[in-house]
Amino acid sequence: MKRRSFLKNTTALSLPIFVNGIPLHGMSMPSAFTGMNGDSDRVLVLIQLNGGNDGLNTIIPLDSYDNLANLRSNIMLPENSLIQITGDNAFHPAFTGMADLFDNAKLNIVQNVGYPNQNRSHFRSTDIWQTASEADEYLSTGWVGRYFESKFPGYPQDYPNADCPDPFAMTIGAVVSETCQGISGNFSVAVNNPNDLFELPVGAQGNYDPASCYGKQVDFVRLTIKQTNAYADRITEAYNAGTTQATYPQDNGLANQLRTVASLIKGGLQTRVYIVSQGGYDTHANQTEGGDPLLGFHTQLLTNLSEAVSAFQNDIELMGIQERVIGMTFSEFGRQIRSNDGVGTDHGDAAPLMVFGNCVNPGIIGDNPDIPAQVDVQTGLPMQYDFRSVYGSILMDWFEVPEAEVKDMLFDEFQYLPILKTCDSVDTYEPPAQELSINVYPNPFMEWLTIEFGTENEWAKVSLFDARGQELRVLASRKFSEGEHTVKLEARDLAAGNYFIRIQTEKQVKTKSIIRVR
C-alpha cells in the first residue's frame, strides 16, 4: 500500500561518491525485524538544528573557496583557519570534535540534502522534514511514527505492556516531536528532567456515554495519563541506574540533553528513538562578530554541537554500547550562497547532513556543491540527495525495514545510500559500474541547452531546478538503455539567471549549475 493510500485509509487524527578512496560498505540484511521494544536494542538519536544551519560555513568546499570568498566576503572563514578533512573539504575551525570523529572513521557526511520545491518557511519546512511529505503535501503522521505504526498498530491502546514496557521514542524537551506522530497518538514522550517526574491524577470515571464523541475523548485523555504515569516510573528507574562516564562540556544545553540520553540507554531503557534539539541557527544577522569570522553566533553554535556530540560518542564507547547507537543531525534548510549586508545569511535550500557512530560508513557521500562565480540574490544550494533517501536508508540498515516498505512509507523515488555498515565491516554493497557524469553545453546558454549523460540499463530522471530549489520541469523520467544519452532544454521562456540540472538514476544522482543569459 502506498503512503497516500495508507494515510487515506487509516488516519483518524491529525550514488554514492567516494572521496579520497575511502571505502563505503553496505549493511547486510539479516532476518526480518522482530520488534523495537524488546528483541532489538539499536538506538537512533536525532539532533535537530533549529533555524536552518549554514552548511557552507560548516563543511567548506575548498574547490569553490575563491568563489565563496567573493560571494560571502563579510562572513567567510580564512582558509588557513579551516580543518582540512579531505583534499577538497574542510570543517569550520570550531568543529574539532567532529574532525576527530571523521579521522577515526566514525562520521559520515551526506552532501546537499534537501527536497524538491524547497519551502523556506521555518514552520512548513520543519513539518516537511518531520513528516517526510512532498512540499505540497500535508501529512498528519511523522516518518518515525509511520514506521512504529506499521509494527504496533492500535497504539496507544494496551501500551505499555509486558513485551513493550518502555516508551518507543522520547523527546528531550517540553513538547513531543511530530517526527514520531502516529495515527492515534504520538509514539514519543516528552521529558525535560527524568529525575523530576511525578504521577498525574487520572481522575474518577465520569458519568458519560463512552461511545459518544465526548466519552471517547475523555477516555483517550485518561488512557494517555495512565500511560504517562507507567512510562514515568520506568524512565526514572533507568535514569537513576545509568551512570555516564564521559566528561560533558559545561553551559551546553545540547550536551545536557545527550548526557540524559546516554544515561537512559545505559540504565536499560528500551526506547529506540531519541530526539534532541539545538536552537539558534537562524543567522540572518551577526553570524560573525566584530569583523572576525572566527567569532560570533555560528562559531558558538558549532562549538557546542561538536563538543556535545564528541562527549556523547565518547560516553557510549566508555559504556561499551557503541555498536548499539548512531546519531544524525538535520536542519529544516540550509542558507543562501550569498551573505547579506547584516553579516549573516538568509533562508536557503539544501545543506550537508551528518551521521555519527561506530557503525557508519566513514567518509563523504555526494559531490561538493557547484558554486558559480556569480549567483543571483536568493540562490541556495541545489539538492543532490532527497532527505527521504537518508531516512529510508537508515530504516533499511539500522531497523531492517525492507526497501518496498520504505518506499510505501516515504516516496517512490527512494534511492538507497550506504550511510551505515555492519560493525564488522562486511562489504555487501555493490557500487555502480561507473560514476555518473553530466556534460552541459553551451554554458552559459541562451535558447537551448544540451545535456549529455551516461547510464546503465536503468531508470533515470532529468530535472530543471531554479535558484530557489523549485523543480520547474522534468525533462525525462523513464528507463534508459546502457550508454550515452542526450536531452535538450528549450529555454526561450526562462528568465536570465542561475538554474540547476539534476540527474537521478537508480544508484546515483548529480547536479550541475547552469546560467541562462539574454
C-alpha positions as CSV (number, residue, x, y, z in Angstrom):
1,M,0.0,0.0,0.0
2,K,1.4,3.4,-0.9
3,R,1.9,6.1,1.7
4,R,-1.0,8.2,0.5
5,S,-3.3,5.2,0.4
6,F,-2.1,4.2,3.9
7,L,-2.9,7.6,5.3
8,K,-6.2,8.0,3.4
9,N,-7.4,4.6,4.7
10,T,-6.2,4.8,8.3
11,T,-5.6,8.4,9.5
12,A,-8.1,9.4,12.2
13,L,-6.2,12.4,13.5
14,S,-4.1,14.9,12.9
15,L,25.3,7.2,-5.8
16,P,27.3,7.4,-3.6
17,I,30.5,9.2,-4.5
18,F,33.6,8.0,-2.7
19,V,36.0,10.7,-1.5
20,N,39.8,10.2,-1.1
21,G,39.4,6.5,-1.8
22,I,37.5,5.9,1.5
23,P,35.6,2.7,1.1
24,L,31.9,2.6,1.8
25,H,30.2,-0.7,3.0
26,G,26.6,-1.7,2.8
27,M,24.7,-3.0,5.8
28,S,23.9,-6.7,5.5
29,M,20.3,-7.6,5.8
30,P,19.7,-10.2,8.5
31,S,16.4,-11.9,9.2
32,A,13.1,-9.9,9.4
33,F,13.0,-7.4,12.2
34,T,11.3,-8.8,15.2
35,G,10.5,-5.8,17.4
36,M,11.5,-2.4,18.6
37,N,10.9,-2.5,22.3
38,G,12.4,-5.9,23.2
39,D,14.3,-8.1,20.7
40,S,16.3,-5.3,19.1
41,D,18.4,-2.9,21.1
42,R,19.5,-0.4,18.4
43,V,19.1,3.2,19.1
44,L,18.8,6.2,16.8
45,V,19.4,9.7,18.2
46,L,18.1,12.6,16.1
47,I,19.7,16.0,16.6
48,Q,17.5,18.8,15.2
49,L,19.4,22.0,14.4
50,N,16.6,24.5,14.6
51,G,16.7,27.6,12.4
52,G,18.5,26.4,9.3
53,N,22.2,25.7,9.6
54,D,24.7,27.4,7.2
55,G,26.2,24.3,5.7
56,L,28.7,26.3,3.6
57,N,30.3,27.6,6.7
58,T,30.2,24.2,8.4
59,I,31.6,21.9,5.8
60,I,33.5,24.2,3.4
61,P,34.1,23.0,-0.3
62,L,37.7,24.0,-0.8
63,D,37.4,23.7,-4.6
64,S,35.0,26.6,-4.5
65,Y,36.7,28.6,-1.8
66,D,37.6,31.6,-4.0
67,N,34.1,31.9,-5.4
68,L,32.6,31.7,-1.9
69,A,35.1,34.3,-0.6
70,N,33.8,36.7,-3.1
71,L,30.1,35.9,-2.6
72,R,30.2,36.0,1.2
73,S,33.2,38.1,1.9
74,N,31.9,39.5,5.2
75,I,31.5,36.1,6.9
76,M,33.9,33.8,5.0
77,L,36.4,31.9,7.2
78,P,40.1,32.4,6.5
79,E,41.3,29.4,4.5
80,N,44.3,28.9,6.8
81,S,41.9,28.6,9.8
82,L,40.0,25.6,8.4
83,I,40.3,22.0,9.5
84,Q,41.0,20.1,6.3
85,I,39.5,16.6,6.3
86,T,39.9,15.6,2.6
87,G,41.6,17.1,-0.4
88,D,38.5,19.2,-1.3
89,N,36.7,19.6,2.1
90,A,37.3,21.3,5.4
91,F,35.5,21.9,8.6
92,H,34.8,25.1,10.4
93,P,37.6,25.6,13.0
94,A,35.1,25.1,15.8
95,F,34.5,21.5,14.6
96,T,37.5,19.9,16.3
97,G,35.4,17.2,17.9
98,M,33.7,16.3,14.7
99,A,37.0,16.3,12.9
100,D,38.3,13.7,15.4
101,L,35.2,11.6,14.7
102,F,35.9,11.9,11.0
103,D,39.6,11.0,11.4
104,N,38.6,8.0,13.5
105,A,36.1,6.6,10.9
106,K,33.0,7.5,13.0
107,L,31.4,10.2,10.9
108,N,29.5,10.1,7.6
109,I,28.6,13.3,5.7
110,V,25.9,13.3,3.1
111,Q,26.3,16.4,0.8
112,N,23.5,18.7,-0.5
113,V,20.5,17.1,1.3
114,G,17.1,18.7,0.7
115,Y,13.8,18.1,-1.2
116,P,12.2,19.3,-4.5
117,N,10.3,22.6,-4.4
118,Q,12.0,23.8,-1.2
119,N,9.8,25.8,1.2
120,R,11.8,28.4,3.0
121,S,9.4,28.9,5.9
122,H,10.8,27.5,9.2
123,F,7.4,26.1,10.2
124,R,6.4,24.5,6.9
125,S,9.9,23.1,6.1
126,T,10.2,21.7,9.6
127,D,6.9,20.0,9.1
128,I,8.1,18.5,5.8
129,W,11.2,17.1,7.4
130,Q,9.3,15.7,10.3
131,T,6.6,14.1,8.3
132,A,8.7,13.3,5.2
133,S,6.0,14.7,2.9
134,E,6.1,16.2,-0.5
135,A,6.5,20.0,-0.5
136,D,2.8,20.4,-1.4
137,E,1.5,17.5,0.7
138,Y,0.3,17.8,4.3
139,L,0.5,14.6,6.4
140,S,-0.7,14.0,9.9
141,T,1.9,11.4,10.8
142,G,5.6,11.6,11.2
143,W,8.1,9.4,9.3
144,V,9.2,7.5,12.5
145,G,5.6,7.4,13.7
146,R,4.6,5.6,10.4
147,Y,7.3,3.1,11.0
148,F,6.2,2.4,14.6
149,E,2.6,2.3,13.4
150,S,3.5,-0.5,10.9
151,K,4.9,-2.6,13.8
152,F,2.5,-1.7,16.5
153,P,-1.0,-0.9,15.1
154,G,-3.6,0.2,17.6
155,Y,-1.1,2.2,19.8
156,P,-1.6,3.7,22.3
157,Q,-4.3,1.2,23.4
158,D,-2.8,-1.6,25.5
159,Y,0.6,0.1,25.9
160,P,2.8,-0.2,27.8
161,N,2.7,-4.0,28.3
162,A,5.0,-6.8,29.3
163,D,6.6,-7.0,25.8
164,C,6.9,-3.3,25.4
165,P,7.3,-1.7,28.8
166,D,9.1,1.4,27.7
167,P,8.2,4.4,25.5
168,F,9.1,3.7,21.9
169,A,10.6,7.2,21.4
170,M,11.5,10.1,23.6
171,T,11.8,13.8,23.0
172,I,14.2,15.6,25.4
173,G,12.2,18.8,26.0
174,A,8.8,20.1,26.7
175,V,6.9,19.0,23.6
176,V,6.8,15.7,21.8
177,S,8.3,15.6,18.3
178,E,5.9,15.4,15.3
179,T,8.5,13.1,13.8
180,C,7.0,10.3,16.0
181,Q,3.3,11.1,15.5
182,G,1.2,8.1,14.8
183,I,-2.4,7.6,13.7
184,S,-4.0,7.8,17.1
185,G,-1.2,9.1,19.3
186,N,2.5,10.2,19.4
187,F,4.9,7.4,20.0
188,S,7.2,9.8,21.7
189,V,7.0,11.1,25.3
190,A,8.5,14.5,26.2
191,V,10.8,14.6,29.2
192,N,12.7,17.7,30.4
193,N,14.2,16.2,33.6
194,P,13.9,12.4,34.1
195,N,14.7,12.9,37.8
196,D,11.7,15.2,38.3
197,L,8.8,13.2,37.1
198,F,5.6,12.9,39.2
199,E,2.4,11.0,38.9
200,L,-0.5,12.7,37.2
201,P,-4.0,12.2,38.7
202,V,-6.1,10.0,36.4
203,G,-9.5,11.2,37.8
204,A,-12.6,9.1,38.5
205,Q,-14.6,7.5,35.8
206,G,-17.3,10.1,35.0
207,N,-21.0,9.6,34.2
208,Y,-20.9,9.8,30.5
209,D,-21.5,7.6,27.4
210,P,-18.2,6.0,26.5
211,A,-19.5,5.6,22.9
212,S,-20.1,9.3,22.4
213,C,-17.6,11.7,20.9
214,Y,-17.1,13.3,24.3
215,G,-16.7,9.9,26.0
216,K,-14.1,8.8,23.5
217,Q,-12.1,12.0,24.0
218,V,-12.2,11.7,27.8
219,D,-11.2,8.0,27.7
220,F,-8.3,8.9,25.4
221,V,-7.1,11.5,27.8
222,R,-7.4,9.1,30.8
223,L,-5.5,6.4,28.8
224,T,-2.8,8.9,28.0
225,I,-2.4,9.9,31.6
226,K,-2.2,6.3,32.7
227,Q,0.4,5.5,30.0
228,T,2.4,8.6,31.0
229,N,2.5,7.5,34.7
230,A,3.6,4.0,33.8
231,Y,6.3,5.3,31.5
232,A,7.5,7.8,34.1
233,D,8.4,5.1,36.6
234,R,10.5,3.3,34.0
235,I,12.2,6.5,32.8
236,T,13.2,7.5,36.4
237,E,14.3,4.0,37.2
238,A,16.5,3.8,34.1
239,Y,17.9,7.3,34.5
240,N,19.0,6.6,38.1
241,A,20.6,3.3,37.1
242,G,22.6,4.8,34.2
243,T,25.8,6.5,35.2
244,T,27.6,8.5,32.5
245,Q,31.4,8.1,32.3
246,A,32.5,10.8,29.9
247,T,33.1,14.5,30.8
248,Y,30.5,16.7,29.2
249,P,31.1,20.4,28.5
250,Q,29.5,22.9,30.9
251,D,26.9,25.5,29.9
252,N,26.0,23.5,26.8
253,G,22.3,22.7,26.5
254,L,22.7,20.1,23.8
255,A,25.4,18.3,25.8
256,N,23.0,18.1,28.8
257,Q,20.3,16.5,26.5
258,L,22.7,14.0,25.1
259,R,24.0,13.1,28.6
260,T,20.4,12.4,29.6
261,V,20.0,10.1,26.5
262,A,23.3,8.3,27.4
263,S,22.1,7.8,31.0
264,L,18.8,6.3,29.9
265,I,20.3,4.0,27.4
266,K,22.9,2.7,29.9
267,G,20.2,2.4,32.5
268,G,18.4,-0.1,30.4
269,L,15.5,1.9,28.9
270,Q,14.4,0.1,25.7
271,T,13.5,3.3,23.9
272,R,14.6,3.2,20.3
273,V,14.5,6.8,19.1
274,Y,15.5,9.9,20.9
275,I,15.0,13.4,19.7
276,V,17.2,16.3,21.0
277,S,17.5,19.8,19.6
278,Q,19.7,22.9,19.5
279,G,18.3,26.3,18.6
280,G,19.7,29.5,17.2
281,Y,20.7,28.6,13.7
282,D,18.5,31.3,12.0
283,T,21.6,33.5,11.5
284,H,20.2,36.4,9.4
285,A,22.4,38.9,11.2
286,N,25.6,38.9,13.2
287,Q,26.6,35.4,12.2
288,T,30.1,36.6,12.8
289,E,31.2,39.2,15.4
290,G,33.3,42.4,15.2
291,G,34.5,41.7,11.6
292,D,36.2,38.5,12.8
293,P,34.6,35.5,11.0
294,L,36.1,33.2,13.7
295,L,33.8,34.7,16.3
296,G,30.1,35.1,16.6
297,F,26.8,33.1,16.9
298,H,27.6,30.5,14.3
299,T,31.0,29.7,15.8
300,Q,29.5,29.2,19.2
301,L,26.7,27.0,17.9
302,L,29.1,24.7,16.0
303,T,31.4,24.6,19.1
304,N,28.5,23.5,21.3
305,L,27.4,20.9,18.7
306,S,30.8,19.5,18.1
307,E,31.7,19.3,21.8
308,A,28.3,17.7,22.7
309,V,28.4,15.0,20.0
310,S,32.1,14.2,20.8
311,A,31.3,13.8,24.5
312,F,28.3,11.7,23.8
313,Q,30.2,9.4,21.4
314,N,33.0,9.0,23.9
315,D,30.4,8.2,26.6
316,I,28.7,5.4,24.7
317,E,32.1,3.9,23.9
318,L,33.2,4.0,27.6
319,M,29.9,2.3,28.4
320,G,30.6,-0.4,25.8
321,I,27.4,0.3,23.8
322,Q,29.0,1.9,20.8
323,E,27.6,-0.7,18.3
324,R,24.0,0.0,19.5
325,V,23.8,3.7,18.9
326,I,24.0,6.1,15.9
327,G,23.1,9.8,15.7
328,M,22.1,12.1,12.9
329,T,21.9,15.8,12.6
330,F,19.3,17.6,10.5
331,S,18.0,21.1,9.9
332,E,15.0,22.4,8.1
333,F,17.1,24.0,5.3
334,G,20.5,25.5,4.6
335,R,21.3,29.1,3.9
336,Q,21.7,31.1,0.7
337,I,25.1,31.2,-1.1
338,R,25.4,34.9,-0.9
339,S,25.8,36.5,2.5
340,N,23.6,39.6,3.3
341,D,24.5,43.1,4.4
342,G,23.6,42.2,8.0
343,V,26.7,40.0,8.3
344,G,24.5,36.9,8.1
345,T,22.8,34.6,5.7
346,D,19.2,34.1,4.6
347,H,17.0,31.1,4.2
348,G,18.2,28.7,1.5
349,D,17.7,25.2,0.3
350,A,20.0,22.1,0.6
351,A,22.8,21.5,3.2
352,P,25.0,18.7,4.4
353,L,23.7,16.2,6.9
354,M,25.9,14.2,9.4
355,V,25.5,10.7,10.8
356,F,27.9,9.5,13.5
357,G,28.7,6.3,15.4
358,N,30.9,3.2,15.2
359,C,28.6,1.7,12.6
360,V,28.7,4.4,9.9
361,N,30.4,4.2,6.6
362,P,33.1,6.8,7.2
363,G,33.6,9.5,4.6
364,I,31.5,11.7,2.3
365,I,28.6,10.7,0.1
366,G,28.0,13.1,-2.7
367,D,29.7,15.9,-4.6
368,N,30.9,19.3,-3.3
369,P,28.2,21.9,-4.1
370,D,28.7,23.5,-7.5
371,I,29.3,27.2,-6.7
372,P,29.4,29.5,-9.7
373,A,31.5,32.7,-9.7
374,Q,28.3,34.8,-9.8
375,V,24.9,33.9,-8.4
376,D,21.6,35.7,-8.2
377,V,20.4,37.0,-4.9
378,Q,18.4,34.3,-3.0
379,T,20.2,31.5,-4.7
380,G,20.5,28.4,-2.5
381,L,22.4,25.2,-2.8
382,P,20.8,22.7,-5.2
383,M,19.6,19.4,-3.8
384,Q,21.6,16.4,-4.7
385,Y,20.0,13.9,-2.3
386,D,16.4,13.9,-1.1
387,F,16.3,13.8,2.7
388,R,13.8,10.9,2.5
389,S,16.5,8.7,0.9
390,V,18.6,9.3,4.0
391,Y,15.7,8.4,6.3
392,G,14.9,5.3,4.2
393,S,18.5,4.1,4.1
394,I,18.7,4.3,7.9
395,L,15.3,2.5,8.2
396,M,16.7,-0.3,6.0
397,D,20.1,-0.7,7.5
398,W,19.5,0.1,11.2
399,F,16.0,-1.1,11.7
400,E,15.9,-3.7,9.0
401,V,12.9,-2.4,7.1
402,P,12.5,-3.9,3.6
403,E,13.0,-1.5,0.7
404,A,9.5,-2.0,-0.5
405,E,8.1,-0.9,2.8
406,V,10.5,2.1,2.9
407,K,9.0,3.3,-0.5
408,D,5.5,2.9,0.9
409,M,6.3,4.9,4.0
410,L,8.4,7.6,2.2
411,F,8.4,8.0,-1.6
412,D,8.6,6.0,-4.8
413,E,11.9,7.6,-5.9
414,F,13.7,6.4,-2.8
415,Q,17.4,5.9,-3.5
416,Y,19.5,3.7,-1.2
417,L,22.6,5.4,0.3
418,P,25.3,3.3,2.0
419,I,25.4,5.5,5.1
420,L,25.7,2.6,7.5
421,K,27.7,-0.6,7.6
422,T,27.7,-3.7,9.7
423,C,30.1,-3.0,12.6
424,D,32.3,-5.9,11.4
425,S,32.7,-4.0,8.1
426,V,31.3,-6.8,5.9
427,D,31.0,-5.3,2.5
428,T,27.8,-6.2,0.7
429,Y,27.0,-3.0,-1.2
430,E,27.8,-3.1,-4.9
431,P,28.7,0.4,-6.2
432,P,27.7,1.5,-9.8
433,A,30.0,0.2,-12.5
434,Q,31.0,3.7,-13.4
435,E,30.4,7.2,-12.0
436,L,27.5,9.2,-13.4
437,S,28.8,12.2,-15.3
438,I,27.0,15.2,-16.8
439,N,28.1,17.4,-19.7
440,V,26.1,20.5,-20.4
441,Y,26.7,23.0,-23.3
442,P,26.8,25.8,-24.0
443,N,27.0,27.1,-20.5
444,P,26.1,30.0,-20.2
445,F,23.3,29.4,-22.7
446,M,20.6,31.4,-24.4
447,E,17.8,29.5,-26.1
448,W,18.9,25.8,-26.0
449,L,21.0,23.7,-23.7
450,T,22.3,20.2,-24.5
451,I,22.6,17.7,-21.6
452,E,24.7,14.6,-22.1
453,F,24.9,11.8,-19.6
454,G,25.5,8.1,-19.5
455,T,23.5,5.3,-17.7
456,E,23.4,1.6,-17.2
457,N,20.3,-0.2,-18.3
458,E,18.1,1.7,-15.7
459,W,15.5,4.3,-14.9
460,A,16.7,7.9,-14.9
461,K,15.1,11.3,-14.2
462,V,16.4,14.6,-15.6
463,S,15.0,17.8,-14.0
464,L,15.5,21.5,-14.2
465,F,15.6,23.5,-10.9
466,D,15.7,27.2,-10.4
467,A,17.9,29.1,-7.9
468,R,15.2,28.8,-5.1
469,G,15.1,25.0,-5.3
470,Q,11.9,24.7,-7.3
471,E,11.6,21.9,-9.8
472,L,10.5,23.7,-12.9
473,R,10.5,20.9,-15.4
474,V,11.0,17.1,-15.7
475,L,12.9,16.8,-19.0
476,A,12.9,13.0,-18.9
477,S,11.8,10.2,-16.5
478,R,12.0,6.7,-18.0
479,K,14.0,3.6,-18.5
480,F,17.2,4.3,-20.4
481,S,19.3,1.7,-22.2
482,E,23.0,1.3,-21.3
483,G,25.1,4.0,-23.0
484,E,25.3,7.7,-23.6
485,H,22.2,9.9,-23.9
486,T,21.3,13.4,-24.9
487,V,18.4,15.6,-23.6
488,K,17.6,19.1,-24.9
489,L,16.3,22.0,-22.8
490,E,14.4,24.7,-24.7
491,A,14.9,27.9,-22.7
492,R,13.2,30.7,-24.6
493,D,10.7,31.2,-21.8
494,L,13.3,31.2,-18.9
495,A,14.4,34.4,-17.3
496,A,18.1,35.1,-17.2
497,G,19.8,33.8,-14.1
498,N,21.0,30.7,-12.3
499,Y,19.5,27.2,-12.7
500,F,20.5,23.7,-12.0
501,I,20.2,20.4,-13.9
502,R,19.7,17.3,-11.7
503,I,20.0,13.8,-13.0
504,Q,19.0,10.8,-10.8
505,T,19.4,7.2,-11.7
506,E,18.7,4.1,-9.7
507,K,22.0,4.3,-7.8
508,Q,23.4,7.8,-8.4
509,V,22.5,11.4,-8.6
510,K,24.3,14.6,-9.8
511,T,23.6,18.3,-10.1
512,K,25.1,20.8,-12.4
513,S,25.0,24.6,-12.3
514,I,23.8,26.3,-15.5
515,I,23.4,30.0,-16.3
516,R,20.7,31.5,-18.7
517,V,21.7,34.7,-20.4
518,R,19.9,37.0,-22.8
